[in-house]
Amino acid sequence: MSSYGIPTKRLLSVFKWMLLFALLAMVQVLLACESCRTDGNRAFYYFLYAFSLFSSLWLGNGYLSNNLDRWVSWKEAPLKRFLVTLLAVFVYSSVIILLVNWTWYVLLPQRDINYLATPVARWTMVTQMVVTLIITMTIHAVAFLNSWRESAVSAERLKREHALSRYEALKNQVNPHFLFNSLNALTGLVHEEPDLAVKFIKQLSGVYRYVLDSQQKEVVPLEEELQFARQYVFLQQIRHGAGLQVELPASVPPGWQVPPLALQTVLENAVKHNRAWDKEPLRVTVTLEGDYLKVENNLQPKAQHEPPSSLGLANIQARYEVLTDKKMTIQKTDSAFTVRLPLLSFHPAT
């Protein structure tokens, strides 16, 4: 679409533009020709001159702009497009201004060609060229800014759509992994301790209710995530007994939020990769540390046939990258493994 908004082939569109050029020509007659107010023939003559000048300059530069868009794009090469546009407009407008003035001031009144070299004619044509260049480049500048804004909005929209689709894919990786671990735990209880298995099923039901409820959410309140973590820890402690000791904060300030299942994934990572025996208990401590949730466990790694994949923690990191610039940190020493989860606040915390 031309930045000039040149008329389409429809009759109504052409009529509207012809009417606009006629109005501009009438204004030009009233402002620049005092004798036209009393001389009707001169007014009509000057009107036709102004009408032909306006219409040929506007429409010609408009169609020229359309053709330039096919060869040089404002988005891809703005400086090159600016220079090409400036040159094309200057050449075309110079030819049109010279041709129109020659037609109306030399050919029709049958004057000598040297009339165009007089100071009055030269000043008139120079003024017309300067005004044309100012108007034309202003229109192109506005078109460039609009195009740049549309590109920026489109790029931001595509970026967010990509981030959301990526986030959904990341969330969908959590559920199957958690489900398999939970079912494995339940399998060991069904025959040995039926009553405890019933309690386990009830807790597992509450856990999965939370999983399903939070599946469509990008973040959840920290209080809800901690309550879910307590249920998850209960399920794990049934498996490991005194070998797993987890300390969670009794309460937290309202307003903080985290990605759903983020804390559970860190706890699961600790249980998965460390021994949790009665004589060598795995101790996990969850505390608030400024605007981070600190999860620390003593390091007593299991014998691994293969190196750990760390997919769970990488998943959390990727989800945080979608939501915030704050970085999740992982620190490993000879005796401890520490993960700090950024706490998010989209509303002022109280």
C-alpha positions in Angstrom: 0.0 0.0 0.0 1.4 3.4 -1.0 2.3 5.9 1.8 0.5 8.5 -0.4 -2.8 6.5 -0.2 -3.1 6.9 -4.0 -6.5 6.1 -5.5 -7.6 2.6 -6.4 -9.2 1.7 -9.7 -12.7 2.2 -8.3 -14.6 5.1 -9.7 -15.6 6.5 -6.3 -11.9 6.5 -5.1 -10.8 8.3 -8.3 -13.6 10.9 -7.8 -12.6 11.6 -4.2 -9.0 12.2 -5.2 -10.0 14.4 -8.1 -12.2 16.4 -5.7 -9.3 16.8 -3.3 -7.0 18.1 -6.0 -9.7 20.5 -7.2 -10.0 21.9 -3.6 -6.2 22.3 -3.3 -6.2 24.1 -6.7 -9.0 26.4 -5.6 -7.1 27.3 -2.4 -4.0 28.0 -4.5 -5.9 30.3 -6.8 -7.4 32.3 -3.9 -4.0 32.6 -2.1 -1.6 33.2 -5.0 -3.6 35.1 -7.6 -5.2 38.4 -6.5 -6.4 39.3 -10.1 -8.2 35.9 -10.3 -10.8 37.2 -7.8 -12.1 39.7 -10.5 -11.1 37.9 -13.7 -13.0 34.6 -14.1 -11.1 33.5 -17.2 -7.8 34.0 -15.5 -9.1 32.2 -12.4 -10.2 29.2 -14.4 -6.9 29.2 -16.3 -4.9 29.3 -13.1 -7.1 26.7 -11.5 -6.4 24.2 -14.4 -2.7 25.0 -14.0 -2.7 24.3 -10.2 -4.9 21.2 -10.7 -2.6 19.6 -13.2 0.5 20.4 -11.1 -0.9 18.9 -7.9 -2.4 15.8 -9.5 0.7 14.9 -11.5 3.1 15.5 -8.7 1.0 13.7 -6.0 -0.1 10.7 -8.2 3.3 10.3 -9.9 5.3 10.3 -6.7 2.7 7.9 -5.2 3.0 5.4 -7.9 6.7 5.9 -7.9 6.7 5.0 -4.2 4.8 1.8 -4.9 7.3 0.7 -7.5 10.3 1.5 -5.2 8.8 -0.7 -2.5 9.1 -3.6 -4.8 12.9 -3.0 -5.3 14.2 -1.4 -2.1 12.4 -1.9 1.2 12.4 0.6 4.1 12.7 -2.3 6.6 15.7 -4.0 4.9 17.8 -1.0 3.7 16.4 2.2 5.2 19.4 4.4 4.2 19.6 3.1 0.7 15.8 3.5 0.3 16.0 7.1 1.6 18.7 8.0 -1.0 17.0 6.2 -3.8 13.7 7.9 -2.9 15.3 11.3 -2.7 16.9 11.0 -6.1 13.8 9.5 -7.8 11.5 12.2 -6.3 13.9 15.0 -7.3 14.3 13.7 -10.9 10.5 13.0 -11.4 9.3 16.2 -9.8 11.8 18.3 -11.7 10.6 16.9 -15.0 6.9 17.4 -14.0 7.4 20.9 -12.7 9.3 22.0 -15.8 6.8 20.3 -18.1 3.7 21.7 -16.5 5.2 25.3 -16.3 6.3 25.0 -19.9 2.8 23.9 -21.0 0.9 26.6 -19.1 3.3 29.5 -19.3 5.0 28.9 -22.7 3.1 26.6 -25.0 -0.5 27.7 -24.4 0.1 31.4 -24.2 2.6 31.1 -27.1 5.5 32.7 -25.3 9.2 32.3 -25.9 10.9 29.5 -24.1 13.2 32.0 -22.5 10.3 33.0 -20.2 11.2 30.0 -18.0 14.6 31.6 -17.4 13.1 34.8 -16.0 13.5 35.4 -12.2 9.8 35.0 -11.6 9.5 31.7 -13.4 12.7 30.4 -11.8 11.6 31.4 -8.3 8.2 29.8 -8.9 9.7 26.4 -10.0 12.3 26.4 -7.3 9.6 27.0 -4.7 7.5 24.3 -6.1 10.4 21.8 -6.0 11.3 22.7 -2.4 7.7 22.3 -1.2 7.3 19.1 -3.1 10.5 17.6 -1.6 9.5 18.7 1.9 6.0 17.2 1.6 7.2 14.0 -0.1 10.0 13.2 2.3 7.7 14.0 5.3 5.2 11.5 3.9 7.9 8.9 3.4 9.3 9.5 6.9 5.9 8.9 8.4 5.5 5.8 6.3 8.9 4.5 7.5 8.0 5.2 11.2 4.7 3.4 10.8 6.4 0.5 9.0 9.0 0.3 11.8 6.4 0.4 14.5 4.4 -2.3 12.8 7.5 -4.4 12.5 8.4 -3.9 16.1 4.9 -4.8 17.3 4.8 -7.8 15.0 8.2 -9.0 16.2 7.2 -8.6 19.8 4.0 -10.5 19.1 5.9 -13.3 17.5 8.4 -13.3 20.3 5.6 -13.6 23.0 3.8 -16.3 21.0 7.1 -18.3 20.7 7.7 -17.8 24.4 4.2 -19.0 25.3 4.4 -22.0 23.1 7.8 -22.8 24.5 6.5 -22.4 28.0 3.6 -24.7 27.4 6.0 -27.3 26.0 8.2 -27.0 29.1 5.3 -27.4 31.5 4.1 -30.5 29.7 7.4 -32.1 30.4 6.8 -32.0 34.1 3.6 -34.0 34.5 4.6 -37.4 33.0 7.9 -37.5 35.0 6.1 -36.8 38.3 3.3 -39.3 37.5 5.7 -42.2 36.9 7.6 -41.5 40.2 4.3 -41.3 42.1 3.0 -44.6 40.7 6.2 -46.4 41.5 5.9 -45.3 45.1 2.3 -46.5 45.3 3.2 -49.9 43.8 5.4 -50.6 46.8 2.7 -49.9 49.3 -0.4 -51.6 47.9 0.4 -55.1 49.2 2.6 -54.3 52.1 0.7 -51.6 53.9 -2.9 -51.2 52.4 -4.0 -48.6 55.0 -1.0 -46.5 54.3 -1.6 -47.0 50.6 -5.2 -45.6 51.0 -3.7 -42.5 52.7 -1.1 -42.3 50.0 -3.8 -42.3 47.3 -5.7 -39.5 49.0 -2.6 -37.4 49.2 -1.7 -38.3 45.7 -5.2 -37.2 44.6 -4.6 -33.8 46.3 -1.2 -33.5 44.6 -2.6 -34.2 41.2 -5.5 -31.8 41.7 -3.0 -29.1 42.2 -1.1 -30.3 39.1 -4.2 -30.1 37.0 -5.3 -26.8 38.4 -2.0 -25.1 37.8 -1.4 -26.6 34.4 -2.8 -23.6 32.6 -1.0 -21.1 34.9 2.3 -19.4 34.3 2.8 -18.7 38.0 1.2 -19.6 41.3 1.3 -18.1 44.8 4.2 -19.2 46.8 1.8 -20.3 49.6 0.1 -22.7 47.3 3.4 -24.1 46.0 4.5 -24.7 49.6 1.3 -26.5 50.5 1.7 -28.7 47.4 5.4 -29.3 48.5 4.2 -30.5 51.9 1.9 -33.1 50.2 4.7 -34.2 47.9 7.1 -34.5 50.9 4.6 -36.6 52.7 4.4 -39.0 49.8 8.2 -39.2 49.6 8.6 -39.7 53.3 6.3 -42.7 53.2 8.9 -44.3 50.8 12.0 -43.2 52.6 10.9 -42.9 56.2 13.5 -41.3 58.5 15.9 -41.3 55.6 14.3 -38.1 54.3 14.1 -35.0 56.4 12.6 -31.8 54.9 12.2 -28.5 56.6 9.7 -26.1 54.9 8.9 -22.6 56.1 5.7 -22.5 58.2 4.5 -19.3 56.5 5.7 -16.8 53.9 4.8 -13.1 53.1 1.9 -12.8 50.7 2.5 -11.6 47.1 5.3 -13.8 46.1 4.8 -16.2 43.1 6.8 -19.0 41.5 6.3 -21.2 38.4 4.1 -24.1 39.3 5.9 -27.3 40.3 9.2 -25.5 40.5 9.9 -26.2 44.2 8.6 -29.8 43.7 11.1 -30.4 40.9 14.0 -29.2 43.0 12.9 -31.5 45.9 12.5 -34.4 43.5 16.0 -33.7 42.1 17.5 -33.9 45.6 15.7 -37.2 46.3 16.5 -38.7 42.9 20.3 -38.1 43.1 21.1 -38.6 46.8 21.0 -41.4 49.2 18.1 -41.2 51.7 18.8 -43.9 54.4 17.9 -44.0 58.0 21.6 -44.0 59.0 22.5 -41.4 56.4 19.4 -39.2 56.1 19.0 -36.7 53.3 18.3 -33.3 54.9 16.6 -30.7 52.7 16.0 -27.1 54.1 13.8 -24.6 52.3 14.1 -21.0 53.5 13.4 -17.5 52.3 16.5 -15.5 51.4 15.5 -12.0 50.2 13.6 -12.3 47.0 14.8 -15.9 46.5 13.6 -19.3 47.8 16.7 -21.2 48.9 16.6 -25.0 48.7 19.7 -26.7 50.2 20.4 -30.4 50.8 23.4 -32.3 52.0 25.3 -33.9 49.2 25.6 -37.7 49.4 25.2 -38.8 45.8 23.9 -42.2 44.8 26.1 -44.5 42.6 25.2 -43.5 39.1 25.6 -45.8 36.1 25.2 -42.8 33.9 25.8 -39.1 34.6 22.7 -37.2 35.7 20.9 -35.4 32.9 19.8 -32.4 35.0 16.8 -32.0 32.8 14.5 -31.1 35.7 16.6 -28.1 36.8 17.2 -27.1 33.2 13.5 -27.1 32.7 13.0 -24.7 35.6 15.7 -22.4 34.3 14.1 -22.3 30.9 10.7 -21.5 32.4 12.2 -18.7 34.5 13.8 -17.3 31.3 10.3 -16.9 29.8 9.0 -15.1 32.9 11.8 -12.9 34.3 15.3 -11.6 33.9 16.1 -12.8 37.4 18.4 -15.8 37.3 18.0 -19.1 39.1 21.3 -20.1 40.7 22.8 -23.5 41.3 25.7 -24.0 43.7 27.5 -27.2 44.4 30.2 -27.8 47.1 31.7 -30.9 48.5 29.1 -31.2 51.1 26.0 -29.3 49.9 23.8 -28.6 46.9 22.0 -25.3 46.8 19.3 -24.0 44.4 17.9 -20.5 44.6 14.6 -19.9 42.9 13.7 -16.3 42.1 10.5 -15.1 43.7 8.3 -13.1 41.4 6.0 -10.3 42.3 3.6 -8.9 39.7 1.8 -7.0 42.3 3.3 -5.1 45.2 4.1 -7.4 48.1 2.7 -6.5 51.5 
